[in-house]
């Protein structure tokens, strides 16, 4: 039985590593597109759909997209395991809740990627966000639900920002494998990446809450729309380029996590 558990553990570890690579590639692509938007290229869409379109235009792009979908599914499985399987040192309820939310997000991302490959989902993420917000708001209490989702996203963004400020971004990395210089570089990528990601999701949260308060679904924006709002502000282009650099840093940090991953799930 111990050998079976060890085999399952290794299998889950490889799934998580693959998922982290997929997440890293996604963030790097979105960051590169965001840089192009910040430099004035209005044709680019700096979101998941834009990243998928960028990949699909190249030879072998469909294969890469299938691998990305599989990677996101693998990461979702890893998050679900964190929810249901105990660790030797226990797991706080908040950590399990965060893992569950992550699992749902990566399941949705994997499904959306598969739908894109099959040709069933080619629209802009902003339009989808507004469409979903409009439908939710037509139901009783929907306005409050949209606001609650915005507050939840904003809270998660603040938590990530606090973690970044404390330098606590390497909890699942085996730092003992790294040389001092490499360790400092990886930790810097984690901090910069979390700050960039926090800025983006903070903007998404603010626009969702604004849509709920004003009862105007058009204010709800996806990732691309939120980044363009940043670009439209005073000195926004440079701010957007800095945020984009943060997204690229987070993508590289995710790849570092895959390389030096330390399994979080252990036998109880």
C-alpha positions as CSV (number, residue, x, y, z in Angstrom):
1,X,0.0,0.0,0.0
2,X,2.9,2.3,0.8
3,X,4.3,1.7,-2.7
4,X,0.9,2.5,-4.3
5,X,0.7,5.8,-2.3
6,X,4.2,6.7,-3.3
7,X,3.4,6.0,-7.0
8,X,0.3,8.1,-6.8
9,X,2.3,10.9,-5.1
10,X,4.9,10.9,-7.9
11,X,2.1,10.9,-10.5
12,X,0.5,13.9,-8.9
13,X,3.8,15.7,-8.6
14,X,4.4,15.3,-12.4
15,X,0.8,16.6,-13.1
16,X,1.5,19.6,-11.0
17,X,4.8,20.3,-12.7
18,X,3.1,20.1,-16.1
19,X,0.3,22.4,-14.9
20,X,2.8,25.0,-13.6
21,X,4.6,25.1,-17.0
22,X,1.2,25.6,-18.7
23,X,0.3,28.4,-16.4
24,X,3.8,30.0,-16.9
25,X,3.5,29.9,-20.7
26,X,0.0,31.5,-20.4
27,X,1.2,34.4,-18.2
28,X,4.3,35.0,-20.4
29,X,2.1,35.2,-23.5
30,X,-0.4,37.5,-21.9
31,X,2.4,39.7,-20.6
32,X,4.0,40.0,-24.0
33,X,0.7,40.9,-25.6
34,X,0.1,43.5,-22.8
35,X,3.5,45.1,-23.6
36,X,2.4,45.4,-27.2
37,X,-0.9,47.0,-26.1
38,X,1.0,49.4,-23.8
39,X,3.3,50.4,-26.8
40,X,0.2,51.3,-28.8
41,X,-0.8,48.1,-30.7
42,X,-4.6,48.2,-30.3
43,X,-5.0,45.1,-32.4
44,X,-3.6,42.8,-29.7
45,X,-5.8,41.3,-27.0
46,X,-3.9,40.9,-23.7
47,X,-6.0,38.1,-22.2
48,X,-6.3,34.3,-22.3
49,X,-8.1,34.4,-25.7
50,X,-5.5,36.6,-27.2
51,X,-2.7,34.3,-26.0
52,X,-4.5,31.3,-27.4
53,X,-4.9,33.1,-30.8
54,X,-1.3,34.0,-30.8
55,X,-0.3,30.4,-30.3
56,X,-2.8,29.1,-32.9
57,X,-1.3,31.2,-35.7
58,X,2.0,29.3,-35.6
59,X,2.8,25.9,-37.0
60,X,2.0,23.2,-34.5
61,X,-0.1,25.7,-32.5
62,X,-3.0,23.3,-32.1
63,X,-0.7,20.7,-30.5
64,X,0.6,23.3,-28.1
65,X,-2.9,24.4,-27.2
66,X,-3.9,20.8,-26.4
67,X,-0.8,20.5,-24.2
68,X,-1.8,23.7,-22.5
69,X,-5.3,22.4,-21.9
70,X,-3.9,19.2,-20.5
71,X,-1.5,21.2,-18.3
72,X,-4.4,23.3,-16.8
73,X,-6.4,20.1,-16.2
74,X,-3.4,18.7,-14.4
75,X,-3.0,21.7,-12.2
76,X,-6.7,21.5,-11.4
77,X,-6.3,17.9,-10.3
78,X,-3.3,19.0,-8.1
79,X,-5.4,21.7,-6.4
80,X,-8.3,19.3,-5.8
81,X,-5.9,16.9,-4.1
82,X,-4.7,19.7,-1.9
83,X,-8.4,20.1,-0.8
84,X,-9.1,16.5,0.0
85,X,-5.8,14.9,1.0
86,X,-4.4,15.7,4.4
87,X,-0.8,16.7,5.0
88,X,1.4,15.6,7.9
89,X,1.4,19.2,9.3
90,X,-2.3,19.8,8.6
91,X,-3.9,22.3,6.3
92,X,-5.9,25.3,7.4
93,X,-9.5,25.8,6.1
94,X,-8.4,28.9,4.3
95,X,-5.7,27.0,2.4
96,X,-8.2,24.4,1.3
97,X,-10.7,27.0,0.2
98,X,-8.0,28.8,-1.8
99,X,-7.0,25.4,-3.4
100,X,-10.7,24.8,-4.3
101,X,-11.1,28.1,-6.0
102,X,-7.9,27.5,-7.9
103,X,-9.1,24.1,-9.0
104,X,-12.4,25.6,-10.3
105,X,-10.4,28.3,-12.2
106,X,-8.1,25.9,-13.8
107,X,-10.9,23.5,-14.7
108,X,-12.7,26.4,-16.4
109,X,-9.4,27.5,-18.2
110,X,-8.8,24.0,-19.4
111,X,-12.4,23.6,-20.7
112,X,-12.2,27.1,-22.4
113,X,-8.9,26.1,-24.1
114,X,-10.4,22.9,-25.4
115,X,-13.4,24.9,-26.7
116,X,-11.1,27.3,-28.4
117,X,-9.2,24.5,-30.2
118,X,-12.5,23.0,-31.3
119,X,-13.6,26.3,-32.7
120,X,-16.4,26.8,-30.2
121,X,-15.1,29.8,-28.3
122,X,-13.3,32.5,-30.3
123,X,-14.9,35.6,-28.7
124,X,-13.3,38.4,-26.7
125,X,-13.1,37.9,-22.9
126,X,-14.4,41.4,-22.3
127,X,-17.6,40.6,-24.2
128,X,-18.0,37.4,-22.3
129,X,-17.5,39.1,-19.0
130,X,-20.2,41.7,-19.8
131,X,-22.5,39.0,-21.1
132,X,-22.2,36.9,-18.0
133,X,-22.6,40.0,-15.8
134,X,-25.7,41.1,-17.6
135,X,-27.3,37.7,-17.3
136,X,-26.5,37.5,-13.6
137,X,-27.9,40.9,-12.9
138,X,-31.2,40.0,-14.5
139,X,-31.9,37.7,-11.5
140,X,-32.9,38.8,-8.1
141,X,-29.9,39.5,-6.0
142,X,-27.6,39.1,-9.0
143,X,-26.3,42.6,-8.6
144,X,-25.1,41.7,-5.1
145,X,-23.6,38.5,-6.4
146,X,-21.5,40.4,-8.9
147,X,-20.4,42.8,-6.2
148,X,-19.5,39.8,-3.9
149,X,-17.4,38.2,-6.7
150,X,-15.6,41.5,-7.2
151,X,-14.9,41.8,-3.5
152,X,-13.7,38.2,-3.3
153,X,-11.3,38.8,-6.2
154,X,-10.1,42.0,-4.7
155,X,-9.5,40.3,-1.3
156,X,-7.5,37.5,-3.0
157,X,-5.5,40.2,-4.7
158,X,-4.8,42.0,-1.4
159,X,-3.7,38.6,0.2
160,X,-1.3,38.0,-2.7
161,X,0.1,41.5,-2.3
162,X,0.7,41.0,1.4
163,X,2.4,37.7,0.6
164,X,4.6,39.4,-2.0
165,X,5.5,42.2,0.4
166,X,6.6,39.7,3.0
167,X,8.5,37.7,0.4
168,X,6.4,34.7,1.1
169,X,6.0,33.4,-2.5
170,X,8.2,30.3,-2.4
171,X,6.3,28.0,-0.1
172,X,6.1,25.1,-2.6
173,X,9.7,25.5,-3.8
174,X,12.6,23.3,-2.6
175,X,15.0,26.2,-2.0
176,X,17.7,23.8,-0.7
177,X,18.3,22.8,-4.3
178,X,19.1,26.4,-5.4
179,X,22.4,28.2,-5.2
180,X,22.2,31.5,-3.3
181,X,22.2,33.7,-6.4
182,X,19.6,31.5,-8.1
183,X,17.5,31.5,-5.0
184,X,17.5,35.3,-4.9
185,X,16.6,35.6,-8.6
186,X,13.7,33.1,-8.2
187,X,12.4,35.0,-5.1
188,X,12.6,38.3,-6.9
189,X,10.6,36.8,-9.8
190,X,8.0,35.6,-7.3
191,X,7.6,39.0,-5.6
192,X,7.5,41.0,-8.9
193,X,5.2,38.5,-10.4
194,X,2.7,38.6,-7.5
195,X,2.7,42.4,-7.6
196,X,1.9,42.4,-11.3
197,X,-0.8,39.8,-10.9
198,X,-2.3,41.7,-8.0
199,X,-2.5,44.9,-10.0
200,X,-4.4,43.1,-12.8
201,X,-6.9,41.3,-10.6
202,X,-7.3,44.3,-8.4
203,X,-8.4,46.2,-11.5
204,X,-10.8,43.4,-12.5
205,X,-12.3,43.4,-9.0
206,X,-12.7,47.2,-9.0
207,X,-14.6,47.1,-12.3
208,X,-16.9,44.3,-11.2
209,X,-17.8,46.2,-8.0
210,X,-18.3,49.4,-10.1
211,X,-20.7,47.4,-12.4
212,X,-22.6,46.2,-9.4
213,X,-22.8,49.6,-7.7
214,X,-23.9,51.5,-10.8
215,X,-26.0,48.6,-12.1
216,X,-24.1,48.9,-15.4
217,X,-22.8,45.5,-16.8
218,X,-20.8,47.4,-19.4
219,X,-18.3,48.4,-16.8
220,X,-17.4,44.7,-16.1
221,X,-14.2,43.9,-18.0
222,X,-12.1,40.8,-18.5
223,X,-8.3,40.8,-18.4
224,X,-7.8,42.6,-21.7
225,X,-10.3,45.4,-20.8
226,X,-8.8,45.9,-17.4
227,X,-5.3,46.3,-18.9
228,X,-6.6,48.8,-21.4
229,X,-8.2,50.8,-18.6
230,X,-4.8,51.0,-17.1
231,X,-3.3,52.1,-20.4
232,X,-5.9,54.8,-20.8
233,X,-5.0,56.5,-17.5
234,X,-2.4,59.3,-17.1
235,X,1.0,57.7,-17.9
236,X,-1.0,54.5,-18.3
237,X,1.1,53.1,-21.1
238,X,4.2,52.9,-18.9
239,X,2.2,51.6,-16.0
240,X,0.8,48.9,-18.3
241,X,4.3,47.9,-19.5
242,X,5.4,47.6,-15.9
243,X,2.3,45.5,-15.0
244,X,3.0,43.4,-18.2
245,X,6.6,42.9,-17.0
246,X,5.1,41.6,-13.7
247,X,2.9,39.1,-15.6
248,X,5.9,37.9,-17.5
249,X,7.9,37.6,-14.3
250,X,5.0,35.5,-12.8
251,X,5.0,33.2,-15.8
252,X,8.8,32.7,-15.4
253,X,8.3,32.1,-11.7
254,X,5.7,29.4,-12.5
255,X,8.2,27.7,-14.6
256,X,10.7,27.9,-11.7
257,X,8.0,26.3,-9.5
258,X,7.7,23.5,-12.0
259,X,11.5,23.0,-12.0
260,X,12.0,23.0,-8.2
261,X,8.6,22.0,-7.1
262,X,8.3,20.5,-3.5
263,X,5.2,18.3,-3.2
264,X,2.8,19.9,-0.6
265,X,0.8,16.7,-0.1
266,X,2.3,14.2,2.2
267,X,1.2,11.1,4.0
268,X,-0.6,11.7,7.2
